[in-house]
Amino acid sequence: MAVSSSVDMNPLTGISIIHYSLFTLHYALFSIFFPTFARLFEEKTMIKYNRQEHVIQWLIGIGDLAVLNLVFFGIYCILAPLYTDAMEPKMRETILLMNFCYLFTLNFVPMKLHLSVVFIDKIVQRSFYFVTTFIFLFATCLIFLDLGNALATYLIVYYLALLLIFSLWRVLVRLLVKTYRRKGYNAKNIIIVGAGKNGMELYNVIRHDLSYGFNVLGFFDDNAVLQDIIPNYLGPVRMIEEYIKNHDVDEIYCTIPGANSEKISDLLNFAEKHLIRFFIIPEFYRDIKKSMNLEIMESVPLLTMRLEPLQSVYNRIVKRVFDVSFSLTVMIVIFPLMYIIAGSMIKLSSRGPVLFKQKRTGQYGNIFECYKFRTMRINDEADLAQAVKHDPRTTRTGSFLRRTNLDEFPQFINVLKGEMSVVGPRPHMLKHTEQYSRLIDKYMIRHLVKPGITGWAQITGYRGETRTLEQMEGRVKRDVWYLENWSFFLDLKIIIVTIINMFRGESNAY
């Protein structure tokens, strides 16, 4: 008589936890160590490199794989009853492909958490790109295993969970790396050539934030008068070669004027021969707010002083699709009820129309009519004087609408018409454009993009009245920063902060 027995299986259906752990570790080593060793093999002439930085990359990579596998394992445990039959026959292949897909995804979205300068919003943005690319590759591989259709819902849940957890993991890693570097570890030894204004400004930036991971060994400058003024004066420029031969220097930052081109060229050649990275800080860097773009016309280098992400057709399409989708949602779901309530309050507070229209400056200086809920009594100075604190023209209802940003809601009509964007520099009155374009050099640059209902300047303390020229300069500076640093995730961040401020209220909104 045959006796049947049953064996309890773990959630991975037949694969022991030890097998699973070893399997994952194997591909972690392959995915992380192999590319690194390959890179070192290609750079076999390199003698000096920062070993700690490679270790940090390895640890981040292993951590990435741990997150990918743990989230996969966790989702599988939750949804196991639904997908056991679909995944059981090819679980080993599924895990294999998932770990291999991480390796391939790194080629499309490289790891940059170990770099000296990485902003948090960029980390979240790159995490989104990474997870999306990873899931796309993973799903494509599963389709070839005839698992794609059966696991469609599973992959959607896995994608959403991984998007959140992976982003939080990457942000946490960056914060840990910065903390580690603030304690003096994983620091690159650098020397600064030139102790003038540019050199001292670089030194102060590095000293102010040790998380950049730089250890300034000192300055070289031919001006001997600076010996008793600047910190860590090491000698004239001619002594650099001798100093480097006797000290461990990872990078050279040159800030001497371009007139010394022969001296700079000699330093560059020397640095390359000794495998030291060489950076030049141009004299005109104060005119560059973010970065330069270098193009070569035959043998002539061309520098673009300003990079504008929204010059890309793809980015403009993404922004416009979001503007239309977001605005339609607001106009259909929120605006009708708001118009009835706000319109009634406006009518009861003073005589006049519910909506206020004012000519303002739009993209490329084009003039358009900007819509708002009317917050003031009818007056002759509406197009001449901006609202001030305790403005007698403002009604009680108008004060509430301004304080909560609700007066701006009709501008979603302008967004749908293509005159504005949800996020961008705030459109100014024609009088202000004429006035400040004469007083502020870069004022008109803000009109290279569509004006917005809310913007970077508004969430960083520059909303409302501008009583001084310095306040307007601060607003313009932030508007220019926005157009140079635009990203879809930056827009989302601005919208979220704006919504929070709507409920919290703003003291400078009147």
ABEGO torsion letter per residue (X at the ends): XBBBBBBBBBAAGGBBAAAAAAAAAAAAAAAAAAAAAAAAAAAAABABBBAAAAAAAAAAAAAAAAAAAAAAAAAAAAAAAAAAAAAAAAAAAAAAAAAAAAAAAAAABBBAAABABBBAAAAAAAAAAAAAAAAAAAAAAAAAAGAAAAAAAAAAAAAAAAAAAAAAAAAAAAAAAAAAAAAGBGBBBBBBBEABAAAAAAAAAAAABAAAGBBBAEBBBABAAAAAABBGBAEBAAAAAAAAAABBBABBBBABBAAAAAAAAAAAAAAAAAGBBBBBBBAAAAABAABBBBBBBEABBBBBABBBAAABAAAAAAAAAAAAAAAAAAAAAAAAAAAAAAAAAAAAABBEBABBBBBBBBBGGBBBBBBBBBABBBBAAAAABBBBBGBAABBAAAAAAAAAGAAAAAAAAAAAAGABBABEBBBBBAAAAAAAAAABAAAAAAAABBBBABBAAAAAGABEBBABAAAAAAAAAAAAAAAAABBAAAAAAAAAAAAAAAAAEBAABX
